[in-house]
């Protein structure tokens, strides 16, 4: 499951912000090459550093993602309630630290207000249109969510439907979802 840049393989994570609600959803499939070795992994987690809720989802290497979750929690503990600041600090470390720069993962994070994508290239991106998607099925989920966004569906329903479409198309994505929403 080695990756070399933005062509992440092995999962799909989507974040949708609409009408004051934010939803992050991720599938549960773990693949080793062409073999599915687990179908119920939790790639979306609710963190509570400093008493503030943050939801984070990852695509890429699991060990690398957990290293980044731990670093993000430390940054959030140093800057409670300041997600953007903590993410920028993490991205700086990720880009410049000799050990961290080799980590192969991407994150979608939200505090219910900001929805951000973090990359190993030092990017902290606030997506246009309130939708972000990463991973092997990310483009499929993104396209589906954009098509559904102007409907009467709420953020969670859009995320769930977009993930179902991605799971039908992407062989590295399944329909076993972990979903976290704001407000909780």
C-alpha positions in Angstrom: 0.0 0.0 0.0 2.9 2.4 -0.8 1.9 5.7 -2.2 4.0 8.4 -3.9 2.1 11.6 -3.6 -1.5 12.6 -4.3 -2.6 9.4 -5.9 -3.6 7.9 -2.5 -4.9 4.4 -2.6 -6.8 2.4 -0.1 -9.7 4.6 1.3 -12.1 7.4 0.8 -12.7 10.3 3.2 -15.2 13.1 2.6 -16.1 16.2 4.5 -19.3 18.2 3.8 -20.3 21.5 5.4 -23.8 22.7 4.8 -26.3 24.9 6.7 -24.1 25.1 9.8 -23.6 21.3 10.0 -20.4 19.5 9.1 -20.0 15.8 8.5 -16.9 13.7 7.9 -17.3 10.1 6.7 -14.8 7.5 5.8 -15.0 3.9 4.6 -13.7 0.9 6.5 -11.7 -1.0 3.8 -8.0 -1.8 4.4 -6.3 -3.3 1.3 -2.8 -4.8 1.0 -2.1 -4.8 -2.7 -5.2 -6.3 -4.4 -6.4 -8.1 -1.2 -8.9 -6.7 1.3 -7.5 -7.5 4.7 -10.1 -5.6 6.8 -13.5 -4.1 6.0 -14.3 -2.3 9.2 -11.4 0.0 10.0 -12.1 3.4 11.7 -10.4 6.1 9.7 -12.5 8.9 11.1 -12.1 9.8 14.7 -13.3 12.4 17.2 -10.5 14.0 19.1 -11.0 16.1 22.3 -7.7 18.0 22.9 -8.1 20.8 25.4 -11.8 20.0 25.8 -12.6 21.1 22.2 -14.1 18.6 19.7 -12.2 18.0 16.5 -13.0 15.4 13.9 -10.2 14.0 11.7 -10.2 11.5 8.9 -7.2 10.1 7.1 -6.2 8.5 3.9 -2.9 6.8 3.4 -0.7 4.8 5.7 -2.4 4.0 9.0 0.7 4.2 11.2 1.6 7.6 9.6 -1.9 8.9 10.1 -1.9 8.0 13.8 1.5 9.8 14.1 -0.2 12.8 12.6 -3.3 12.5 14.8 -1.0 12.5 17.9 0.9 15.6 16.6 -2.3 17.4 15.8 -3.6 16.7 19.3 -0.4 18.2 20.8 -0.7 21.3 18.5 -4.4 21.7 19.5 -3.5 21.4 23.2 -1.0 24.2 22.7 -3.6 26.3 20.9 -7.0 25.2 22.3 -9.9 26.0 20.1 -7.7 27.3 17.3 -7.9 24.6 14.6 -6.4 26.7 11.8 -3.4 27.7 13.8 -2.8 24.1 15.0 -3.1 22.8 11.4 -0.6 25.4 10.1 1.9 24.5 12.8 1.5 20.8 12.0 1.9 21.4 8.3 5.1 23.4 8.9 6.5 20.5 11.0 5.3 17.9 8.5 7.0 19.8 5.7 10.3 20.6 7.5 10.9 17.8 10.0 13.2 15.1 8.6 11.1 12.2 10.1 7.7 13.7 9.4 8.3 14.6 5.8 8.3 10.9 4.9 4.9 10.3 6.3 2.4 9.2 3.6 -1.1 10.3 4.6 -3.6 13.1 4.1 -6.1 14.4 6.7 -9.5 16.1 6.6 -10.1 17.9 9.9 -13.0 20.0 11.2 -14.0 21.7 14.4 -17.5 22.3 13.2 -16.6 25.7 11.8 -13.5 25.2 9.6 -13.2 22.2 7.2 -9.6 21.7 6.2 -7.4 19.3 4.2 -3.8 18.8 5.3 -1.1 17.4 3.1 2.5 16.4 3.5 3.5 19.1 1.0 2.7 21.7 3.7 -0.7 22.5 2.5 -3.6 23.5 4.7 -6.5 23.9 2.4 -10.1 25.2 3.0 -12.1 23.7 0.2 -14.3 25.7 -2.0 -18.0 25.0 -1.8 -17.9 23.3 1.6 -16.8 19.9 0.3 -13.5 18.1 0.6 -12.5 14.5 -0.3 -9.3 12.6 -0.2 -8.1 9.1 -1.0 -8.4 6.7 -3.8 -12.2 7.3 -4.2 -11.9 11.0 -3.3 -12.6 12.4 -6.7 -15.7 10.1 -7.1 -17.1 11.2 -3.7 -16.3 14.8 -4.4 -18.1 14.8 -7.7 -21.1 13.0 -6.2 -21.3 15.4 -3.3 -21.1 18.5 -5.6 -24.0 17.1 -7.6 -26.0 16.5 -4.5 -25.1 19.8 -2.7 -28.0 22.0 -4.0 -30.6 19.3 -3.1 -32.7 19.3 0.1 -30.3 16.8 1.7 -28.3 17.8 4.8 -24.5 17.4 5.2 -24.7 13.9 6.6 -27.0 12.6 3.9 -24.9 14.1 1.2 -21.7 12.5 2.7 -23.4 9.1 3.0 -24.8 9.2 -0.6 -21.4 10.4 -2.0 -19.6 7.6 -0.2 -22.0 5.0 -1.5 -21.3 6.2 -5.1 -17.6 6.2 -4.5 -17.8 2.6 -3.1 -19.6 1.5 -6.2 -16.8 2.8 -8.4 -13.6 2.5 -6.4 -12.3 -1.0 -5.7 -10.3 0.4 -2.7 -13.5 1.8 -1.0 -16.3 -0.1 0.7 -19.7 0.9 2.1 -18.9 0.3 5.7 -18.8 3.9 7.0 -17.7 5.7 10.1 -19.5 9.0 10.3 -18.9 12.0 12.7 -21.0 15.2 12.6 -21.1 18.7 14.0 -23.1 19.6 15.9 -22.8 16.2 17.6 
